Amino acid sequence: MYDVVIIGAGVVGCATARELSKYKLKTLVLEKESDVCSGTSKANSAIIHAGFDAKPGTLKGKLNAEANKMFDKLAEELEFNFKRNGSLVLCFDENDMDKLYDLKKRGEDNGVPNLKVLSGDEVREMEPYVTDDVVAALYAPTGGIVCPFNLTIALAENANVNGVEFRFNSKVKDIKKDKSNFKVFVNDEEIDTRMIVNAAGLYSDVINSFVSEDKFTINPRRGEYNLFDKYAGDIAKCTLFQLPTKLGKGVLVSPTVDGNIIVGPNAVDIYDKEDLSTTREGLDDIIEKALLSVKSLPGNLIITSFTGLRARTDRDDFIIGEPKDAKGFVNAASIESPGLTSSPAIAIMVKDIIIERLKPEENKNFNPKRNAIKRFNDMSIEEKREAIKNNHHYGTIVCRCEMVTEGEILEAINRPLGATDLDGIKRRTRAGSGRCQCGFCVTRIMEILNGEKKIPLSKITKFGRRSNILDGKPKEYL
């Protein structure tokens, strides 16, 4: 019997797992994919929002502003990349200045500090690549950027070493109320638990429908992105948003914590919760819109394009708490933007509901610290020499684009909740994230996985399920 089963190992599920690991609870996280951060959490703008966009009085507005303040301490404890680079909301028409001041007032009502309206010239002094069409901007210095993979993996690893169990490739097929407890049906197994947290992202409506008549529907909203090589990294220092106009909400141009530039997303409502395809029209559209913000974007430096799906409902707010007819079942659903930012505060809100009901003792052995994989590429010459001296695997470069060593890949595989596929290694080390997008290093990474995990080469996948790299025996290709 578990005390709590969390369904979903995205950023909200993993943040909740870490909060619960501060108490003497038997907690299990179930994830239908092969790794953490494999759904909505993996493909987004990687923005830590200041909190001026959400309507005051909503959970989005409240939790965004609260969580934004938590990231400095979290990043220090868990060693994930986080930077307060600030954000600018660009205004292109003097007639829209009232909307800019309305946005400033909304942010102030949400508790966002130090908001300021800048003139167009002041903006261009900060951001030389911004177009001459910009007449003003709202500046939020507390806006930030983060790596969603690093954040989610850090939360999960810390929860795991503090006692939380994780099971992957574990799809929940049904849930039944059993007196005061629940039976969760996973693959061919029944799991008993006192409470459930529904952090299933795009499928949280399905999970909710197993136990409650208070239905809601998740409507996937597709957002396409272009990611630019680091050579384009000086195009923007702040995150550049566009003030919504009669032509739409616009797209963002933002640096990433790794030095790239990301552009997007658009917003297209779809029906298929697994449709991660990109479209030529969509990718061209976000570039066209982005050129309202910056003077140029080098199309020859786009190294990859991708799609993220937002878990949207018609309630236009987070759905957090117990349905009236399903006590002990806690929803953390409809977590669209600013869900990544809000995740630490969402986790505390969910944790408080569980602690109030179960009243567990504190885990006095809880360790808030987590050590990240040390990046060879970020080391000084002296540090690199010392790393190679201590571990000869650091002397072999596997991914030349990002200068990732064999030592880092081996650590990614052998850490708590270690990588078991190519995307898992990519998320933990950036091997395959550079301009060749794994074109040169894939075979060597497969060999390392084969050697460490004894996974046959024909069984190694990109992201689990049926994403095998080879469809036959390697000798058949010689």
N, C-alpha and C positions, 0 to 999 in steps of 0.2 A: 504494500500500500504506500503510494506516494502522498505527500502533503499537497504538492502542487505539480501539475503538468502544464508546461508552457507549449503551445502549438505555434511553431514558427521561430526560426533562428535568424530573423532579420535584425535590424538595429534595435527595434523596440523589444522584441523577444529576448535578445541578449542583454540589453540594458536592464530589463526586468529580472533576468536570471542573476545578474550581478547584485542588484539590490536585495534580492531574496537570500543570496549567499551570506549576507550579513547576519542571518538568523539561523537557528538550529531547525532547519526544514529539510525534508527529503524532496528535492526538486529535480524534475526531469524536463529536458527540452526535446521536443520532437520536431524533426525537419524532414520534409519529403524529398529534398534534394541531397546532394552528396557533400555539402559544405554549408557553413554559415554564409550569410550575405549573398544568397543566390537568387533572390527575387527582386522586389521593388528597391530594396536597399542598395543593390549593386549598381544601378544605372540611374543617376540623377545628376543634378547640377553641382553637387558637392559643396553647397553653400551653407554656412551657418548664418541664418537670417538675423538681422538686428531686432526685428519684431514690429516694424511699422506698417506692414501690409494687412495683417489680419484684423478683423473688426473687433473693437473693444467689447468686452463682455462674453466673447466666445472662448472656448477652450484653446483654440489656436492662438488667440491673442495673449491669453494668460500664460500658457505653458511655453510659448515661444520666448517671450521676454524673460521668464524665469530660467529656462534652460540655457539661454545664451550666456548668462553670467556664470554657469557651471563649467564651461569648457576649459578655462585656464587650469583649474585644479584637476579636472579629469585628464587632460593632456599630460600634466606633470606626473600624475599617478600611474597612468597606463602607457606612457611613451608612444603616443600616436601623433602624426604630423597635424598641427593646427596653427593657423596664422590669422591674426586680426588685421586683415588688409583693408578694411573699410569698404563701404558700398556707396554708389552714387546712382540716384534715380534721375535720368536725363530728361529734361523738358525741351521740346523742339518748337514751341509756339508760345509767344507772350500771352495769348488768350487762355492758355492752360495753366497759368501761374496759380490760379485759385485752387486747382486740383493738387498742385505740388504742396501748397500750404495746408490743404485738407489732409494730405498724407502725413505731413509733419505733425499735425494735431492728433491724428489717429495714433501715431507712434508714441507721442507724449502721453496720451491716455493709457496706452499699454505699458508705460513705464520705461520706454527706451530713452537712455540718456544722451545728451550732447548732440542732438539733431540740429542741423544747420542748413539753411538754403544758401547756395553759392551762385554767383553770377557765371555766365558762360566763360568769361575770361579766367575767372578763378578756377573753374573746372579744367580748362585747357592748360593752365599752369601746373595743375596736379597731374593731368593725363594728356600729354602732347598729341596723342593719336586721335583724340576725340574730335568729331567733325565741327566745322564752323556753324552748323545748323543748331547746335545746342545753345540755348539762351539762358538756361539755369539748371540747377540740379539740387536734389536733397542729398546731403551728405550724412551718412551714419557711420561714425568711426568704430562702432562696436561690431559691425558686420565682419564675417570671417569666412575662411575656407578650410576644408578638411578633406582627408581621404576617407570616403565611406567604408572602403574595405578595411583600412587600418583601424578605424574606430570600432567597427562591428567585431572584427577578429579580436581586438584588444579586450573588449567587454566580455566576449565569450571565453577567451583564455583565462581571464581573471576569475570569472564565475566558475569555470571548470576546476581550477586549482583550489578554489575555496569550497568545493564539494558538490557542485551542480553536475548532474549527469546529462550527456548529450547523446542522442541517437539520430543518425542520418539515414537517408533512404527509407524513411518511416512515415508513410502517408496515412493520415487519419481517415478511416472509412466511415466511422459512425461513433456516436456518443450516446450512452443511455444513462438515465438517472437511476441509481441503485440505493434506495432509501435516502440517507443523507449524503451519500457519496456518488461518484460517477464511474462508469466503465467506459474506457476509451479503446476502441477497436482499431488496431494498427497492424497492417499486413495480416498475418494469421494469429495475432496475439491479442489478449485482453489485458488492459492495464487499469488497475484500480487507483483512484486518487480522490482526495478530499476536495480539492479545488482545481479549477482549470483557468488558464489565461489564454484567451484567443488573440494571438498576435500573428494570424495567418495571412496578413496582407491582402492580396487580390482574392484570396479564397476565404476571407474571414466571414463573408456572408453565408457561405456554405456551412462552415463550422457552427456559426450561430444558429442556423436553421435546424441543426440536429437536436437542440435543447430548448429553443424558445419560439414562441408564436409571435414575438415582436420582431418581425422580419425587416431586413434592409437588403438592398442590392448594390453590390460593388460593380461600378461601370468603369472598365479600363479606359484610361485616357493616354494615348500614345504621345510620347515626346521624343523627337529625333535630335541628335547632337552631332556636331563635327568636332573632332579633337585635333589640335594642331601640334606640330613638332615644337620642341623647346626653342628652336631658332626663332620662333614667332613670339616668344615669351614676353618681350618688352612692349607688346601692343597695349596691354592694360596692367596696371598695378592694383587698382581697386576692382571690385565687381561692378560692372556697368549694367544697370537695369534701364528699361525704357518706361517712361510714364505712359500708362495706357491711353490710347487715343481712339478716335472713331474707327481707325483701321485695325484695332486689336490691341492686345496686351504687349506685343513685341517680344523680343528675345534678349537674352543676356550675353555679354562677352565678359569672360572672367579668367584670371589666372588660376592655375591649380597649385596645390602645395608642392607638386613635383616639378613645376616650372613650365608646364604646357599652357596652352590657351584653349578654353572650351567655349563653344558657341551653340546656343539653343535655349530651350527646346521650343518646338511648335506644340500645338495641342489638338489632337484628333481623337474623337470618341470612337471606340471600336467595340466589338463584342467578344473577340477571342482573347482570353486571358493569357495565352501562350504566344501571341503574335508579336515577336520582337523584330520584325522585318523593318528595313529602312526603304524609303522611296526616293527616287531621283527628284521628284517634284518637291518633296518635303525638305530635303537637304539643300536644294537650291533656294527654297523659300527662306530658310533661316539665315543663309548667307546674305541674301538680299536685304532682309530686315536688319541684320547686324550692321550692315554698311550705313545705316542711319546713325549709328553710334560712333563707329571708328572709320577713319579715312580709307583704309584698305585692309584686306585680308588675303594673305598669299595662298591661293588655292593649291599650289604645288606642295605646300607644307602640311596638308591634311594627312594625318597618318592613319586615322580610322574614323569610322562613323558608327553610331550605335543608337538603339532605341531603349527608352525606359517606359515602364507602364505605371501610371499613378492610380492608386486605389480610391476612386472617387465615388461618393454617394450623393443623392439629392439633398441630404441634410446639411451639406456645406460646412461641416465641422467634424472634429474628431468624435468618435463614439467610444466613450470610456466608462466602464462600470458594469454592474450586474443588471441584467433584465429582471423585471418584476417577477416573472414566472420561472426564473432559473437562478436561484440564490447559490452562491458558490462558483458560478461561472462568470468570469470577468472579461468583458470585451475590451480590447485595445484595437479598435477597427476604424476604418475610414481614415487611415493615417496617410494622407497626402501632404504635399508641401504646406507648412513647414515641419513635416514629420521628422526628418533627419535631425534638424535643429532641436526639436521639442523632445526627442527621445529620452534624454535623462530625466526630464520632469514628468513625462508620461510614466516612466518606470516607477518613480517615487509615488505617483498617484495610485498606480495599480498595487504597488507594495503596501501602501497604507490600508487599502481595502482588505488585503489578505491578512495583514498583521492584526487588524481589528477583529477579524473573525477567528483566526487560529491562535492568536496570542502566544507565539513561540518565544523562547528565550533568545537573547542575542548570542551570536557566534563570536565569542571572545578571541578566537583564533583567526578571525577574518584578516586577510592581508590585502590592503588596497593597491599594492604595488604590482606592476607587471613590467618586465624588461622586454623591450622590442628587439627584433633581429637587428644587429648593427650593420648598417649598409657600408660595404667596402667603398663604394663610390663617394661617400660623404667623409671618409677618413682622411686625415692628413697623411703625408708620406711616412712619417714615423709610426703612426697608428697602423698603416697598412703593413709595414715591415714587421711590426710586433704581432699582428694578426696572423700573418703567414708563418712566422716563427713558432707560434703556439699551435697552429693548425694548418698543415700544408695544403688542405683543400681550398684555403683562401688565396692560394697562388695560381689557381686555375680559373680563368674567366670563361663563363659559359654563355652569358648574354652580353654581346659586345656593345649593343646600343645603350644599355643601361649600366654596363660594367658590373653585372651580377656574378658572383663567384660560386663555385661548386660548394664552398663552405656554407654560404647563405641558403642555398637550395636544400642541402642536407639538414640544416637546422629547421627550415620550414616544414620539412617532412616529419621530423622527429620531435617537434614541439607538442605541447598539449593541444589536442584537436588538430593535429598536423595535416598537411595537404595530402590528398590522395589522387589528385588529377592535375592537369596542366593549368587550369584556371585557378585552382587552389594555390599552386606555387606562384603564379603570376600575381595574385592578390597579396601574397605575403612578402614577395621579394622584388616585384616589378620585372622579373625575367619574362620577356615577351611583350613588354609594354612600350617598347621604343619604336623607332621608325620602320623597322622591318617586320614588326608585329609577329614575332616568333618564327619568322621565315628561316632563320639560320640556326637557332638554338633548340628547336623542337626535338630533334633527334637525340641530342645529348641529354636534355631534360628527361626524355623517355627512358634513356639508359639508366639514369640515376634513380628514377622511380622504380624501374625494374629491379635494380640492384638492392635498394633499400626496403621496398615493400613486397618484393617477389611477385609483382603483378606481371603476368605475361605481356609482352609488347602488344599483342593483338587485343588485349583487354584494357589497355590504358586509354582513358577518355579525356576529352577536353573539359567537360563539366558533368560527368556522370551520365546516367540514363543510356541513350543510344548514340553518344557522341564519340564513338571509337575513332581513333586516328587512322588505324589500319583495318582493312576489312579482309585480311588474309595473313598468311605467314610471311614474314619479311623476305625469306628466300625466294618467294614467288615473284618479287619485284626486281630481282637481280638478273 
